[in-house]
Amino acid sequence: MKSLITIRKLLLSNISFEVNSTRSNNLHYCFLQYRSIVKVRLKWVKNRGLDHIIDRETDLKAACLLKDAIKRSPTGFLTAKSVADWQKLLGLTVPVLRFLRRYPTLFNEFPHARYANLPCFRLTDTALLLDSQEQSIHHNYETDTVERLSRLLMMMKTRTVPLKSLHPLKWDLGLPDNFERILIPKHTDNFQFVKASNGVSCLRLVKWQEDFAVSTLQQNNENKEIGNEYQKFKRGQTTLAFPMSFPRGYGAQKKVRAWMEEFQKLPYISPYEDSRQIDPDSELMEKRVVGVLHELLSLTIHKKTKRNYLRSIREELILPHKFTRWFTRYPGIFYLSLKCKTTTVALREGYQRGKLVNPHPLARLRDKFYHVMRTGLLYRNKGENAIPQDILLNDVEDETGSDGSDGEEDEIGDDCYEITSDIEDESDSE
């Protein structure tokens, strides 16, 4: 192993960078190809804390989407018949009608004016108050939203994303419900609507912002200012390491530790740099893919999203076809969850003891929204009277870690993932 590491160091010393200082911030890479022989076999480890967060936020997201749908309705309400087919769309495991009746503090049920047996639902005063607070956050943090959306488009190879691929990410990215009509027209210097060659409506980045072309990993290292490590990185004398938080026991395994140390020594490729000159089968491209996934999850409000949402923009992000393996090959960086009959990927460093490390104001508001939901579930007969008014006016303590801390992995699954430098064939079906 020592000889292998020595050879790797010699190879890495021959990696050269040719920087083109044009506005597009392109970087061309000349590098040698190399392969390691390290093989590590890992078992998938279930994290109860993160699974609990994903479980609770499935209902939270569904309630928020229903709230927005009722607001968009010209009648101000939705009928049980109109939402009957929305169960899969909302990601629910129960019928939508049962879900609406479960939370009377948010949704007020009443009979239809013409059809007495047809249940209808409108927003309660509590839901309207929470919505007004949400709109206030969208207004006050509009600059932050524009930056987040710009950075997403800056990672795309054509600086363009189809609207049908952006809509599923709307809640994760913290975009307002009607961002196409309110946000985009106010920032025509940054964005514009275009039609792709196949007629699909897309959103395109108009203006490249050099200040935005700094990844979250780079920002975090620059802010820490530990010694002069970041200055060395900017001079090309060293590389950046991804924060690691291995499942219990894995970080102490010698093979795992040796393999990850070799991975961390590879040059860090910013997701905002041109990667077309990198060999797609090289380990350098593998680290670039990890960097892209890390940055995209960092842009989300809850540091997680569904795998299928990423698949829809895979080609624009220049990700490999079977990119799910990167989540399982790097369990110290990502966590892959199978909760709620879907596949969700989370960024481990975004959570500590089952809570978001630096929650966005919108995440805090959603915590309040969830508290109202849970209170209504516990005291259904009391309706809105069960909600203390101080809860609606102030932040509530984040309760995401109440069912287990993020730092404890409780169960080891049966599935094994063999980590090698060569990419093995594996299915990537949902």
C-alpha positions in Angstrom: 0.0 0.0 0.0 2.8 2.4 0.8 4.3 1.9 -2.6 0.9 2.5 -4.2 0.6 5.8 -2.3 4.0 6.8 -3.4 3.2 6.1 -7.1 0.0 8.0 -6.7 1.8 11.0 -5.4 4.2 11.0 -8.3 1.4 10.8 -10.7 -0.5 13.6 -9.1 2.6 15.8 -9.2 2.3 15.6 -13.0 -1.2 17.0 -13.1 -1.2 20.4 -14.7 -3.8 23.1 -15.0 -4.1 25.6 -17.9 -6.4 28.4 -16.8 -8.4 30.4 -19.3 -9.5 33.6 -17.6 -12.4 34.3 -19.9 -15.8 35.1 -18.5 -17.0 31.5 -18.9 -14.3 30.5 -16.4 -13.2 27.5 -18.4 -10.4 25.2 -17.1 -8.6 22.7 -19.3 -7.0 19.8 -17.7 -4.0 17.6 -18.8 -3.6 14.6 -16.6 -2.4 11.0 -16.5 -4.7 8.1 -16.1 -4.3 5.9 -13.1 -6.1 3.1 -11.3 -5.9 1.9 -7.8 -6.4 -1.7 -6.6 -8.1 -0.8 -3.3 -11.2 -2.8 -2.7 -13.5 -2.1 0.2 -16.8 -3.9 0.8 -19.4 -1.9 2.8 -22.8 -2.7 4.0 -25.6 -0.2 3.7 -26.3 1.3 7.1 -29.7 2.6 8.1 -29.7 6.0 9.8 -32.8 6.3 12.0 -32.4 10.0 12.6 -32.2 11.0 8.9 -34.9 8.5 8.0 -37.2 10.2 10.5 -36.5 13.6 9.0 -37.3 12.4 5.5 -40.5 10.7 6.8 -41.8 13.8 8.6 -40.9 16.1 5.7 -42.8 14.0 3.2 -46.1 15.0 5.0 -44.8 18.5 5.5 -44.1 19.0 1.8 -47.5 17.5 0.8 -49.3 19.9 3.1 -47.4 22.8 1.7 -48.1 21.8 -1.9 -51.8 21.4 -1.1 -51.8 24.8 0.6 -50.3 26.4 -2.5 -52.8 24.6 -4.7 -55.7 25.9 -2.7 -54.3 29.4 -3.0 -54.0 29.1 -6.8 -57.6 27.9 -7.1 -59.9 30.6 -8.5 -62.6 29.4 -6.1 -60.4 29.5 -3.0 -61.0 25.8 -2.3 -60.4 22.3 -3.6 -62.9 19.5 -3.8 -62.2 15.9 -2.8 -62.8 14.8 -6.3 -60.3 17.2 -7.8 -57.4 15.9 -5.6 -58.3 12.2 -5.6 -55.6 11.4 -8.1 -52.8 13.5 -6.4 -51.6 10.8 -4.0 -48.6 9.8 -6.1 -47.9 13.4 -7.1 -47.7 14.5 -3.5 -45.6 11.4 -2.5 -48.2 10.3 0.0 -48.8 6.7 1.3 -52.5 7.5 2.2 -55.4 8.9 0.1 -55.4 12.6 -0.2 -58.9 13.0 1.3 -57.7 11.2 4.5 -54.6 13.3 4.6 -56.6 16.6 4.4 -58.9 15.5 7.2 -55.9 14.6 9.3 -54.9 18.2 9.7 -57.9 20.4 10.6 -55.6 23.2 11.8 -54.6 23.8 8.2 -57.6 22.6 6.1 -61.2 23.5 6.8 -63.7 21.0 5.5 -67.2 22.1 4.3 -69.9 20.7 2.0 -70.1 21.8 -1.6 -72.8 24.4 -2.4 -74.4 22.3 -5.1 -73.4 18.8 -4.1 -73.9 18.2 -0.4 -72.0 14.9 -0.4 -68.9 16.4 -2.0 -66.3 17.5 0.6 -64.4 20.7 0.0 -61.4 22.2 1.7 -60.2 25.7 2.2 -57.4 27.2 4.2 -57.9 28.0 7.9 -56.9 31.4 9.3 -53.9 29.7 10.8 -52.8 28.4 7.4 -53.3 31.8 5.8 -51.2 33.4 8.6 -48.4 31.0 8.0 -48.6 31.5 4.3 -48.3 35.3 4.8 -45.1 34.7 6.8 -43.8 32.5 4.1 -44.4 35.2 1.4 -42.6 37.7 3.7 -39.6 35.4 3.8 -39.6 35.0 0.0 -39.7 38.8 -0.3 -36.9 39.5 2.2 -34.6 36.8 0.9 -35.2 37.2 -2.8 -31.6 38.0 -3.4 -30.6 34.7 -1.8 -33.1 32.9 -4.0 -31.8 34.5 -7.1 -28.3 33.5 -6.2 -29.3 29.9 -5.5 -31.1 29.6 -8.8 -28.2 31.3 -10.7 -25.7 28.8 -9.2 -27.9 25.9 -10.2 -27.9 27.1 -13.8 -24.2 27.9 -13.7 -23.5 24.2 -13.2 -25.5 23.2 -16.3 -23.4 22.7 -19.4 -25.7 24.9 -21.5 -26.7 27.2 -18.6 -30.3 26.1 -19.3 -32.7 23.8 -17.4 -36.2 22.6 -18.6 -39.0 24.0 -16.5 -40.5 20.5 -16.2 -37.2 19.5 -14.5 -37.1 22.6 -12.3 -40.6 22.4 -11.0 -40.0 19.2 -8.9 -37.0 20.9 -7.3 -39.0 24.0 -6.5 -39.7 23.1 -2.9 -36.2 21.8 -2.2 -34.6 24.9 -3.7 -36.9 27.2 -1.7 -38.4 28.8 -4.9 -41.8 30.6 -4.4 -44.8 28.7 -5.8 -45.4 31.1 -8.7 -41.7 31.9 -9.4 -42.2 32.0 -13.2 -44.7 34.9 -12.9 -43.2 36.8 -9.9 -39.5 36.1 -9.5 -38.2 35.6 -13.1 -39.8 38.8 -14.7 -38.2 40.9 -12.0 -34.7 39.6 -12.8 -34.5 39.6 -16.6 -30.9 40.6 -16.4 -30.2 37.1 -14.8 -32.8 34.8 -16.4 -34.9 34.4 -19.5 -37.4 31.9 -20.8 -36.4 30.1 -24.0 -37.6 27.3 -26.1 -35.4 24.3 -26.7 -34.9 22.7 -30.1 -37.5 20.1 -29.2 -40.0 22.8 -28.2 -39.6 22.3 -24.4 -39.9 25.5 -22.3 -36.6 26.2 -20.5 -35.1 28.7 -18.1 -31.7 30.1 -19.2 -29.0 32.0 -17.3 -28.4 35.4 -19.0 -25.6 36.8 -16.8 -22.7 34.8 -15.5 -21.9 36.0 -11.9 -18.3 35.4 -11.1 -19.0 36.0 -7.4 -21.4 33.0 -7.5 -18.9 30.6 -9.1 -17.4 29.6 -5.7 -18.7 26.3 -4.3 -20.0 25.8 -0.8 -17.0 23.6 0.0 -14.6 26.4 -1.1 -16.6 29.0 0.9 -16.6 26.9 4.0 -12.8 26.4 3.8 -12.2 30.1 3.2 -14.4 31.1 6.1 -12.6 28.7 8.5 -9.2 30.1 7.5 -7.4 27.2 9.3 -3.7 28.2 9.0 -3.0 29.0 5.3 -4.5 25.8 3.8 -7.0 27.6 1.7 -4.4 30.0 0.4 -2.3 27.1 -0.6 -5.3 25.6 -2.4 -5.9 28.8 -4.4 -2.2 28.7 -5.4 -2.6 25.1 -6.6 -0.3 23.8 -3.9 -2.9 21.5 -2.2 -6.4 20.3 -2.6 -9.7 20.6 -0.7 -11.1 17.7 1.3 -14.8 16.8 1.7 -16.1 16.6 5.2 -16.6 13.0 6.2 -19.0 11.4 8.7 -18.8 7.7 8.3 -21.4 5.2 9.6 -20.3 3.8 12.9 -17.2 1.6 12.6 -16.5 2.3 8.9 -14.2 5.2 9.5 -11.8 3.0 11.6 -11.4 0.4 8.9 -7.9 0.6 7.5 -8.9 -0.1 3.9 -11.7 2.5 4.0 -9.4 5.1 5.6 -6.6 4.5 3.1 -9.0 4.6 0.1 -10.6 7.9 1.3 -7.3 9.5 1.9 -6.3 8.7 -1.7 -9.6 10.1 -2.9 -9.1 13.3 -0.9 -5.7 13.9 -2.4 -7.2 14.1 -5.9 -7.4 17.7 -7.2 -10.8 19.4 -6.3 -12.7 20.3 -9.4 -15.2 23.1 -8.8 -18.7 22.3 -10.2 -18.6 25.7 -11.9 -15.6 24.8 -14.0 -15.7 23.4 -17.5 -15.1 19.6 -17.2 -15.4 18.6 -20.8 -11.6 18.0 -21.1 -11.6 15.5 -18.3 -11.6 11.8 -19.2 -15.1 10.6 -18.1 -13.6 7.3 -16.9 -10.9 8.8 -14.8 -10.8 9.2 -11.0 -10.5 12.9 -11.5 -13.9 12.9 -13.1 -15.2 10.8 -10.2 -14.1 13.5 -7.7 -15.7 16.1 -10.0 -19.0 14.2 -9.9 -18.9 14.0 -6.1 -18.3 17.8 -6.1 -21.3 18.5 -8.3 -23.6 16.3 -6.2 -22.2 17.9 -3.0 -22.8 21.4 -4.3 -26.3 20.7 -5.6 -27.4 19.3 -2.3 -25.8 22.2 -0.5 -28.1 24.6 -2.6 -31.2 22.9 -1.2 -33.0 24.2 1.8 -33.0 20.9 3.7 -29.7 19.6 2.2 -31.5 16.7 0.5 -33.6 15.8 -2.5 -35.1 12.9 -4.4 -32.9 10.9 -6.7 -35.4 11.1 -9.5 -35.2 14.9 -9.4 -31.5 14.7 -10.1 -31.9 12.2 -12.8 -34.0 14.7 -14.8 -31.1 17.1 -15.0 -28.3 14.5 -15.2 -27.2 15.2 -18.7 -27.0 19.0 -18.1 -24.9 18.4 -15.0 -22.7 16.0 -17.0 -23.3 13.2 -14.5 -22.8 9.5 -15.5 -25.9 7.4 -16.3 -25.7 5.3 -13.1 -24.8 8.1 -10.7 -26.6 6.5 -7.7 -23.4 4.5 -7.1 -21.6 7.7 -6.0 -24.0 8.0 -3.1 -23.2 4.5 -1.9 -19.5 4.7 -2.7 -19.2 7.7 -0.4 -21.2 7.0 2.7 -19.2 9.5 4.6 -20.5 12.3 2.4 -24.0 11.2 1.4 -26.8 9.2 2.9 -29.2 7.3 0.7 -32.7 6.7 2.2 -35.4 4.3 1.0 -38.1 5.8 3.2 -41.6 6.6 1.9 -41.4 4.3 -1.1 -38.8 6.5 -2.8 -35.1 7.1 -2.9 -33.9 10.3 -1.2 -30.3 11.4 -0.9 -29.1 13.7 1.9 -25.9 15.5 2.6 -24.5 14.2 5.9 -22.6 17.4 6.9 -25.9 19.4 6.6 -27.2 17.7 9.8 -25.9 17.4 13.3 -27.7 15.3 16.0 -30.8 15.1 13.7 -31.1 18.8 13.0 -30.1 21.2 10.2 -26.7 22.8 11.0 -27.6 26.2 9.6 -31.3 26.3 8.9 -32.6 28.8 6.3 -35.4 31.1 7.5 -37.7 29.1 5.2 -36.7 25.9 7.0 -37.6 27.5 10.3 -41.0 28.5 9.0 -41.6 25.0 7.8 -40.7 23.7 11.3 -43.5 26.0 12.5 -45.8 24.7 9.8 -45.1 21.1 10.9 -45.7 21.9 14.5 -49.1 23.2 13.6 -49.8 20.0 11.6 -48.8 17.8 14.5 -50.8 19.8 17.0 -53.8 19.5 14.8 -53.3 15.7 14.5 -53.1 15.3 18.3 -56.1 17.5 19.0 -58.3 17.1 16.0 -61.6 17.9 17.9 -60.3 21.3 19.0 -59.3 22.4 15.5 -57.5 25.8 15.4 -58.2 26.4 19.1 -55.4 23.9 19.9 -52.7 26.2 18.4 -51.2 28.7 20.9 -50.9 32.1 19.3 -47.3 32.6 20.4 -46.3 29.6 18.3 -47.7 31.4 15.2 -45.7 34.5 15.9 -42.4 33.0 17.0 -40.0 30.3 15.8 -40.5 26.8 17.3 -37.6 24.6 18.4 -36.6 22.2 15.6 -37.9 18.8 16.5 -36.3 16.8 13.6 -34.0 15.0 15.9 -36.7 13.8 18.4 -36.7 10.3 17.0 -33.0 9.7 16.9 -29.8 11.6 16.4 -28.2 11.9 13.1 -24.9 10.6 14.5 -26.2 7.1 15.3 -26.7 4.4 12.6 -28.8 1.7 14.1 -29.3 -1.0 11.5 -27.0 -2.5 8.9 -28.8 -3.6 5.8 -28.3 -6.7 3.7 -27.1 -4.8 0.6 -23.3 -4.6 0.1 -21.5 -2.0 -1.9 -18.0 -2.9 -3.2 -15.9 0.2 -3.5 -13.2 -0.1 -6.2 -11.5 2.4 -8.5 -13.1 0.8 -11.5 -16.8 1.4 -12.0 -18.7 -1.8 -11.7 -22.0 -2.5 -13.5 -25.0 -2.0 -11.4 -28.7 -1.2 -12.0 -30.0 2.2 -11.3 -33.7 1.6 -11.4 -36.1 3.1 -9.0 
